[in-house]
Amino acid sequence: MRRGIMVFILALMIGFGSSAVADEMKYPAQIRASTATMLSATTIMMMAVAPQFEEIVGSKLRAVPSDLLASQCMAMKKGKADFWNVHLASSYRAVFGVEEYATPRWGPQKIRMAWKGGPTFLAIGVRANSGINTIQDLKGKKVGVYAGSEGFISAYLAFGNLTFEDVKVIPATGFGGALTQLSENRIDAALVSVATPVAYEMDESPAGLRYLPLPRNDKAGWKRLQLIYPALLPYTVPQDIGTKSGWGVEMSGFPKGNFVYADQKDVIAYAVAKVYAEGYEDYKAKHSHLPFWTIETALDVFDVPTPYHSGSIRYFKEKGLWTPEHEKWQQNQVRLENLRQETWKKALAEAKSKNISTEIDNKEWTDLWKSYLNKIE
């Protein structure tokens, strides 16, 4: 009974609190979201909420799709999109300036969350009839690799004590392109999200689909994996989420969300937070992952390395949901963000003084930058 009363009070706070302040916001006629291809699970979930953008803030939601993650971030950076609809493990690379962002053109980006969503699940996928059952079985196999996938694949290979030298790297055009190659038997393995349309197609095909497991009890494997990609966390895929072949499989996961640059106008982040908070009951049944996009999930941030945008914080404060613990976490994340900016300049200066090329394919440079990152605390 008490829990029911609390839920009712929370709903009232979200639905009716501080309406006078909210009314001051002048929402744009259109809000543009940089996102993956239109057939990706990420974009399908986002567009499922498009009606709520119109109903709640009067803004049409327009997708700005790209198959490459850095291109998605660039669209936001160049002002061609207002926010970035992506999972945390990809925004992490931009925030920390690693992989494709470890170049003077990029470096650590001042990116903030507008809304933290529910988890997504990612693994190495193979055809079920391939005879490949574990990460170790990938030795000598053809793996689809594209810009932005190297860190994920390197981490998964490390779980099985493998490296890129142990597999045959086959270039792919992007996430969707690699899955097409896998479905057409041109490669043996690729990154797969359990709720991607191509994954459903493969799951129902004669060849079938298998996700290579990452067992939680393999502590050494997870340690190797997270040394390369700390944003990846162990999950077990629940039933009714994504393809049937993924149900119950132990694999990696990370939250999805919507991200903005720190200098984005408050109204954009505020609108995103307002729509996802107040439209939940209308959009939650539109995709198997969306029931996890609750306001409680949005505020469960204490393991997340990305601060919230001031516009979202304004919304949470109006509803009385932003606590001193949230503020302490926020200030620490901003502090670390500033340290990364300062440290990046020092790393570039050292590279210049030692004539070290700062190209992302130069291991001497990337190792130097990682050594600087590892000292930040």
N, C-alpha and C positions, 0 to 999 in steps of 0.2 A: 504493500500500500504506500509506504513511504517513498519507495523508488518511483512509483507511478506519479506521485505528486511532484517529485523533483523533475521528472521528464516533462510534465505539463508546464512547470514553471520555466524550464529552459526553453521550451517551445514558445512561450509567451515572450520571453526576453528576446529571442531571435526574431519573432514575427512583428513585435510592436515597439521594441525599445528604441529610444532616442530617434524617433522619426523626424523630429524637427531638424536635427543635425544632418541626418541622411538626406533630407530634402534639399540641402544646400548644394549637393553634388549635381553637376551638370554633365550627365553622361553623354558620350559621343553617339552619333547615329549608328556608327559601325565600330566594332572592336575586332581587330585582326589578330589571328593566332598563328604563329609559326608552328608547324607540326610535321609529322611524317606523311607518307603517301596516304591518299584518301582511303585505301583499302586496309590500312594498318589498324590494329586494335586500338592504339593510342588515339588516332584521329576519329575512329568510329565512336569511341566513348565520349570524346569531347563534343562532337557534333550532336550527340544525343541530348546534350544540355542546351543546345542552341535555342530551342523554344523558350527556355527559362530566362535566357539573356534578354529576349524581346519582352517577355511578360513582366520581368522584375525591374529591369533598368532601362527598357526601351531601346536596347542596342542590338543591331543585327550582328551575329557572330560569323566572321568569314575566315575560312581556313586558307593559310598560305603554305602549301605543302612542298616538302623536299625530302628526298630519300637519304640525304647525307646530314648527319647531326651538326657538323660545323656550319653547313649552309643554313640550317634552321636557326642557329644562334646568330649568324651573320645577318639574317633577315631582321631579327630583333635589334641587333646592334646598329644597323643602318636605318632604322626607323620604318622599315617596310612591314613590320609586325609589331603589335603592342605587347604581346606576351608570348612565351614559349611553352608549349604543351609537350612535356617530355618526362621521362623518368629520372629519378634522382641520380642514378648511376651515370647518366650522360651529362646532366648539368654539373655534376661533381667534377668532371674533367675540365670544364670551363672555369669553374670556381677556383680550382687548384692550379690551373695552367699546365696540365699534363697532357701527354699524347699529342694529338693534333694541335693543341693550344700551347705547346711548349716551344713557341717561336716568337721573335720580337713583334710580329704582326698581331699576336694575341696576348699571351701571358695570362696571369690570373685575372678573371673578370669579376667585377662587382655586381653579382647577380643575387637577387633576393627572391624568396618564395612569395607568391601571391596566394596560393592555396596548396596545402599538402594533401594529396589524395591517398587512396588505398594502394596495396602492394600489387606489383606485377611480377610474373614469374618467368625466368629466362634460363635456358640451358643450351647445350649443344644437342642438336637434333640430327637423327640419321633415319634412313629408311628402315622400317621394322624387319624387312627381310634381308638386311645387309650382313647379318652376322656380327655386327659391331654392337657390343653390349656395355662396355665401360669406356672411360676416358683412355685407359691404357691401350685399348684396342684401336685407337686412332693412329697409332704408329705406322707410318708409311702411307697413310690415307690422304685423299684430296680434301682439303678444307677451304671453304669459301671465305675470303678475307677482303674487307673493304675499309676505306677510311672511317675511323671511329669504332671499328670492331676489334682492333688489335689488342687492346687492353683486356677486354672480356675474354677473348679466345686464349690469350697468353695466360690469364689467370686460371681458366678451366684446364688448359694443358698442364699447368703447374700442379694442379690438384692430383693429376695422374703421373707426376714426375716426368713430364714431357716438356719440350720447348718447340718453337717453330722449326727448329732444325730436324725434328723427328717426324714432321708431316710435310706433305706437298701443298704449298700455299698456292691457291688458285684465285686470281683477282676476280672480284665481283663488283657490280655497280653500286650496291647498297644492300640494305636489309632485305627488301623485297626481291632484288635481283639474285641474291644468294639463295633465297628460298626457292626461287624459280629454277635455278641451276640444280638444287637438291632434288626437287620434284621431277626434273627431267633426266635424272641420273647422270648429270655431268660432273657432279662432285659427290663426295661421300658424307660430308657433314657441314652444318651451318648453324649459326645462332637462330634459335626459335623461341618466340614468345607463345605461351600456351593458348592465347586467345586471338592469334592472328588468323585471318581468313584462309591464308595459304596452308596454315597448320591444320585447319579443319578439313580442307580438301585432301591433304596428304593422309590424314588420319582415316579417311573413308576410302582411300584409293587401294588398289590391290597390293601395293608395296607397303602401305601402312606407315606409321610414324613412331619412332621411339626417342624418348628423351634420355640422355646419358645421365645417370644419377650421381649426386654428390652427397653421399651418406654423412649425416651429422656426426656419427660416431668415429669417422675418420678425422680425428683431431689434427693430425699432421698434414693431411691433405688440405683441410680448411685453413690451416696456418699458412701454408704455401700460397694458396689462392688469395687470401686477404692481405698478404704482404704486397701483392701486385695490385689488388683492387679492393681496398678496405670498405668501399661502399656496398659491396655484395654481401648479403646476409643469408643464413640458411633458413629455408622454409620447406614445408611439406604442402603440396598443392591440395587444397580442399576439393571434395567432390562438387560437381556442378560448376566448377570454374574451368573454362577452356575445354580443350579436347579431352576425350575420355582416356586417351593413352597417357595423359599427364596426371590423372587423379591419383593421389597417394604417393607420387614420386618426390623424393627428396632432391631439391635443386636450389638454385640461388634466387633471390628476389630483392626488390627494393621498391620504395614508394614511387608512384607517379605523382605528378603535380603540375602546377602552372607557375612559371617563373618570369620575372621582369628584371630589367636593369635597375640599379639602385636609384638612378636619376629619373626613372619613369614617373609620370604624374600620379599623385595619390589616387585620382579618380579611377584609374585603370585597375590597380590592385584592389581598391575598395569594391569596385563593381564585381570583380571576379570572386572575392570573398563573399559578398552579399548574395550573389546568384547561387553559388555552391552551397551556402548555408541555408538559404531560405527556399531554394528550389528542390531540396533533397527528396522530399516525398513524391515529387512529380517525375524525377529522373531516375531514381534508384532502381526501378524495375526494367530499365531500357537496355542494360548490359549486365552480364554476370559479375563484373568487377565493381560496378557502381554502388551496390549496397555498402561497400567499405569506405565510401567517400563521405563519411560523417564529419560533423564539426568536432567531435571528440578525437577522430583521427587527425584532423587538421591541426589540433592543438597538442598532439602527442609528438613533440619535436625534440626532446632532450638528447636524442642520439643523432640528430640531423646536423650536418656541418654547414648549413646555409641559413642565414638570418631571414626573418620575415621583412617584407616591405612595409614602410610606414603607413601606406594606405590600408593594408590588411590589418595592421595593428590597430589603426583607428577604428575599424569595424569591430574587432574583438573587444576593444575597450568600451565602445558604446554599448555592447551587449553584456558588459561586466564579466567577461570571460578571460581577460588578460591578467594573469596573476603576477605577484612579485617573482615567482620562480621563472615564469616566462621571460620577464624583463631581465633577470640575471643571465639567463641563457642567451638572450638576444645581445646584450652588451658584450658578452664574451665572444660570440660569433663575429660581431663587428670588429672587435679588437683583433681577432685572428685574421680577418679579412684584410685589415690595414697592415698587419705584419707581413702577410703574403705579398702585398703590393711593394712594401719596402724591400723585402728579401729578394724579390724578383729583380729589382734594380741592381742589387749587390751581385747577384749571380751573373747578370749580363755584363757588369763591369769586370768581374773576374775573368769571364770568358774572353772578353775583348783584350784584357791585359795579357792573356796567355795564348792569344790567337786561336782560340777554340771556335770552330764554326758552330753557330747556333741553329743549324738546320735540324729538324726533328728526327732525321734519320742518322744523326751523329750521336752514337752512344756515349761518347765522352761528355758531350753537352748535357744530354738528358740525365746521365748519372750525376753530373755536377749539380743540376737543378734539384734533383731528388735529394741530394745530400743537404742542400739548403732547406728544403721543405721539411725534412725529418728533424731539423733543429727547432722548428717552430712549436711553441707550447704555451 
